[in-house]
Amino acid sequence: MPNYRLEIQYDGGRYKGWQKLGNDENTIQGKLEKVISELVGKDTEIIGCSRTDAGVHALCQVANFRTEHNFSEKEIMDYFLRYLPKDISVTDVKTVPDRFHARYNAKSKTY
């Protein structure tokens, strides 16, 4: 099952932070999961390296997700570019080993 690593930047001004809160999609995680789930055709979880609070911005937040589908990195980038709101941007997509986990493999965090 392919594992994709994302680098994300966002202006968190109109969001309730990173972490999805129940069915509330007004979070960064909620917006990303909605787009990914539409791409792969089923609910898909994204794992973030860290959380941010409401109104906080990020320049290089790392996340990953797994799917049964084999997409090219370009296909995923193009899909995000087309369907994410303008204040959330995926700046890089890489296929990574199955063992990669954004939170557990984080080497540093700067706040």
Backbone as CSV, one residue per row, in Angstrom:
resi,resn,N_x,N_y,N_z,CA_x,CA_y,CA_z,C_x,C_y,C_z
1,MET,0.843,-1.165,0.000,0.000,0.000,0.000,0.899,1.242,0.000
2,PRO,0.830,2.076,-1.030,1.692,3.252,-1.093,1.473,4.206,0.087
3,ASN,2.559,4.815,0.506,2.569,5.779,1.597,3.119,7.077,1.021
4,TYR,2.365,8.152,1.138,2.755,9.426,0.557,3.050,10.447,1.654
5,ARG,4.185,11.120,1.522,4.605,12.171,2.445,4.297,13.513,1.804
6,LEU,3.646,14.396,2.559,3.282,15.712,2.062,3.998,16.796,2.850
7,GLU,4.393,17.852,2.189,4.819,19.078,2.857,3.720,20.092,2.588
8,ILE,3.266,20.726,3.663,2.087,21.583,3.593,2.406,22.936,4.195
9,GLN,1.877,23.983,3.582,1.930,25.297,4.212,0.527,25.871,4.182
10,TYR,0.205,26.666,5.196,-1.140,27.228,5.251,-1.204,28.485,6.095
11,ASP,-2.213,29.268,5.778,-2.605,30.421,6.579,-3.780,29.926,7.411
12,GLY,-3.548,29.756,8.703,-4.569,29.175,9.573,-5.598,30.159,10.091
13,GLY,-5.606,31.376,9.571,-6.476,32.430,10.080,-7.949,32.082,10.174
14,ARG,-8.459,31.297,9.266,-9.897,30.995,9.298,-10.214,29.550,9.718
15,TYR,-9.203,28.876,10.274,-9.387,27.480,10.669,-9.285,27.297,12.179
16,LYS,-9.830,26.194,12.643,-9.845,25.867,14.077,-8.602,25.087,14.492
17,GLY,-7.555,25.160,13.690,-6.316,24.447,13.984,-6.128,23.263,13.056
18,TRP,-5.103,22.472,13.356,-4.791,21.305,12.528,-5.791,20.183,12.735
19,GLN,-6.007,19.780,13.969,-6.703,18.533,14.269,-8.196,18.586,13.965
20,LYS,-8.652,17.555,13.247,-10.064,17.420,12.936,-10.847,17.220,14.223
21,LEU,-11.943,17.931,14.353,-12.768,17.879,15.557,-14.108,17.252,15.209
22,GLY,-14.236,15.951,15.407,-15.484,15.269,15.051,-15.730,15.361,13.560
23,ASN,-16.929,15.797,13.188,-17.283,15.932,11.773,-17.003,17.326,11.237
24,ASP,-16.367,18.186,12.021,-16.092,19.549,11.608,-14.928,19.576,10.630
25,GLU,-15.205,19.995,9.414,-14.160,20.041,8.392,-13.420,21.364,8.378
26,ASN,-13.738,22.292,9.292,-13.073,23.589,9.284,-11.736,23.537,10.027
27,THR,-10.979,22.497,9.747,-9.622,22.324,10.264,-8.738,21.985,9.069
28,ILE,-7.453,22.149,9.241,-6.528,21.813,8.155,-6.614,20.322,7.842
29,GLN,-6.579,19.485,8.872,-6.689,18.038,8.671,-8.004,17.699,7.973
30,GLY,-9.092,18.322,8.390,-10.397,18.057,7.779,-10.429,18.401,6.302
31,LYS,-9.860,19.549,5.936,-9.825,19.952,4.518,-8.975,18.988,3.691
32,LEU,-7.794,18.630,4.220,-6.926,17.706,3.496,-7.563,16.329,3.343
33,GLU,-8.157,15.812,4.414,-8.779,14.485,4.347,-9.951,14.465,3.378
34,LYS,-10.696,15.555,3.302,-11.814,15.617,2.360,-11.308,15.490,0.923
35,VAL,-10.251,16.228,0.593,-9.703,16.185,-0.765,-9.089,14.812,-1.053
36,ILE,-8.322,14.281,-0.119,-7.705,12.957,-0.323,-8.785,11.892,-0.487
37,SER,-9.803,11.937,0.353,-10.876,10.939,0.287,-11.603,10.991,-1.050
38,GLU,-11.789,12.187,-1.598,-12.411,12.302,-2.916,-11.495,11.738,-3.997
39,LEU,-10.190,11.960,-3.855,-9.231,11.429,-4.825,-9.245,9.903,-4.846
40,VAL,-9.221,9.275,-3.673,-9.098,7.810,-3.610,-10.443,7.092,-3.585
41,GLY,-11.521,7.820,-3.372,-12.848,7.218,-3.420,-13.315,6.578,-2.127
42,LYS,-12.629,6.868,-1.007,-13.091,6.376,0.288,-12.432,7.201,1.395
43,ASP,-13.017,7.149,2.596,-12.467,7.905,3.718,-11.015,7.522,3.950
44,THR,-10.158,8.532,4.061,-8.724,8.307,4.230,-8.201,9.246,5.303
45,GLU,-7.421,8.696,6.223,-6.861,9.479,7.322,-5.498,10.034,6.923
46,ILE,-5.239,11.260,7.335,-3.925,11.865,7.157,-3.290,12.008,8.534
47,ILE,-2.005,11.723,8.620,-1.271,11.789,9.886,-0.354,13.001,9.829
48,GLY,-0.524,13.930,10.758,0.309,15.124,10.801,1.467,14.961,11.767
49,CYS,2.557,15.675,11.505,3.724,15.597,12.382,3.469,16.313,13.700
50,SER,2.532,17.241,13.695,2.252,18.036,14.882,0.911,18.715,14.681
51,ARG,0.408,19.323,15.734,-0.852,20.058,15.627,-0.579,21.546,15.773
52,THR,-1.458,22.341,15.210,-1.411,23.779,15.436,-2.757,24.201,16.014
53,ASP,-2.744,25.313,16.744,-3.965,25.850,17.333,-4.732,26.674,16.306
54,ALA,-5.922,27.083,16.687,-6.744,27.935,15.829,-5.982,29.200,15.463
55,GLY,-6.047,29.575,14.189,-5.433,30.805,13.723,-3.939,30.750,13.478
56,VAL,-3.298,29.605,13.723,-1.843,29.484,13.576,-1.507,29.053,12.150
57,HIS,-0.421,29.609,11.616,0.034,29.319,10.262,1.183,28.307,10.297
58,ALA,1.447,27.689,9.154,2.569,26.744,9.046,3.280,26.959,7.709
59,LEU,4.602,26.839,7.744,5.405,26.966,6.520,5.814,25.625,5.934
60,CYS,6.047,24.621,6.782,6.481,23.313,6.277,6.025,22.240,7.253
61,GLN,4.741,21.991,7.276,4.215,20.934,8.120,4.222,19.643,7.301
62,VAL,4.694,18.571,7.901,4.779,17.286,7.204,3.629,16.397,7.648
63,ALA,3.076,15.669,6.697,2.000,14.716,6.977,2.167,13.535,6.025
64,ASN,1.468,12.463,6.329,1.475,11.333,5.399,0.109,10.658,5.385
65,PHE,-0.141,9.939,4.295,-1.351,9.122,4.190,-1.040,7.902,3.342
66,ARG,-1.823,6.863,3.573,-1.684,5.609,2.817,-2.962,5.373,2.022
67,THR,-2.789,4.739,0.875,-3.939,4.404,0.048,-3.636,3.134,-0.741
68,GLU,-4.657,2.470,-1.178,-4.493,1.268,-1.989,-4.149,1.618,-3.434
69,HIS,-4.356,2.880,-3.811,-4.135,3.315,-5.195,-2.698,3.770,-5.411
70,ASN,-2.192,3.508,-6.590,-0.862,3.979,-6.975,-1.009,5.220,-7.837
71,PHE,-0.797,6.369,-7.223,-0.831,7.637,-7.945,0.599,8.126,-8.127
72,SER,0.824,8.865,-9.186,2.120,9.530,-9.306,2.111,10.734,-8.368
73,GLU,3.281,11.173,-7.987,3.386,12.341,-7.120,2.768,13.555,-7.804
74,LYS,2.944,13.662,-9.105,2.372,14.776,-9.871,0.845,14.733,-9.856
75,GLU,0.261,13.549,-9.986,-1.203,13.434,-9.948,-1.753,13.963,-8.624
76,ILE,-1.093,13.608,-7.528,-1.547,14.048,-6.211,-1.381,15.559,-6.075
77,MET,-0.218,16.086,-6.476,0.014,17.534,-6.414,-1.038,18.287,-7.225
78,ASP,-1.292,17.835,-8.439,-2.271,18.503,-9.301,-3.667,18.475,-8.683
79,TYR,-4.031,17.364,-8.060,-5.351,17.246,-7.442,-5.485,18.218,-6.272
80,PHE,-4.449,18.274,-5.435,-4.478,19.229,-4.324,-4.550,20.662,-4.842
81,LEU,-3.771,20.977,-5.837,-3.766,22.322,-6.396,-5.152,22.717,-6.898
82,ARG,-5.832,21.763,-7.472,-7.152,22.036,-8.035,-8.242,22.164,-6.968
83,TYR,-8.185,21.358,-5.893,-9.329,21.260,-4.987,-9.136,21.824,-3.582
84,LEU,-7.908,22.121,-3.166,-7.728,22.720,-1.840,-8.062,24.204,-1.884
85,PRO,-8.520,24.752,-0.749,-8.715,26.207,-0.695,-7.376,26.913,-0.908
86,LYS,-7.418,28.154,-1.352,-6.197,28.897,-1.696,-5.285,29.147,-0.505
87,ASP,-5.798,29.039,0.733,-4.957,29.298,1.904,-4.308,28.032,2.467
88,ILE,-4.457,26.908,1.767,-3.769,25.655,2.120,-3.059,25.174,0.857
89,SER,-1.769,24.888,0.985,-0.998,24.473,-0.186,-0.116,23.275,0.147
90,VAL,-0.194,22.250,-0.690,0.738,21.131,-0.597,1.899,21.499,-1.507
91,THR,3.084,21.661,-0.912,4.241,22.133,-1.672,5.138,20.996,-2.166
92,ASP,4.943,19.788,-1.630,5.756,18.655,-2.074,5.044,17.349,-1.735
93,VAL,5.162,16.382,-2.622,4.631,15.027,-2.409,5.747,14.053,-2.748
94,LYS,5.983,13.098,-1.856,6.983,12.064,-2.091,6.394,10.714,-1.702
95,THR,6.697,9.684,-2.470,6.379,8.324,-2.072,7.465,7.890,-1.095
96,VAL,7.054,7.393,0.064,8.013,7.027,1.111,7.788,5.575,1.535
97,PRO,8.768,4.992,2.235,8.605,3.611,2.706,7.388,3.466,3.623
98,ASP,6.841,2.272,3.681,5.654,1.993,4.480,5.843,2.362,5.947
99,ARG,7.049,2.248,6.450,7.315,2.522,7.875,7.335,4.012,8.208
100,PHE,7.350,4.894,7.195,7.394,6.323,7.478,6.093,6.761,8.162
101,HIS,6.237,7.524,9.235,5.112,8.067,9.997,5.468,9.509,10.332
102,ALA,4.663,10.465,9.892,5.003,11.887,10.027,5.304,12.289,11.466
103,ARG,4.532,11.803,12.410,4.755,12.212,13.805,5.956,11.504,14.417
104,TYR,6.049,10.200,14.217,7.120,9.437,14.852,8.486,9.665,14.217
105,ASN,8.513,10.065,12.951,9.784,10.293,12.271,10.198,11.765,12.204
106,ALA,9.470,12.622,12.897,9.842,14.046,12.924,11.192,14.209,13.601
107,LYS,12.073,14.990,12.989,13.405,15.219,13.550,13.465,16.511,14.356
108,SER,12.637,17.482,14.035,12.600,18.723,14.799,11.289,19.456,14.507
109,LYS,10.976,20.371,15.415,9.801,21.224,15.265,10.188,22.609,15.755
110,THR,9.774,23.611,15.029,10.021,24.991,15.420,8.683,25.706,15.505
111,TYR,8.451,26.346,16.629,7.182,27.051,16.819,7.414,28.539,16.881
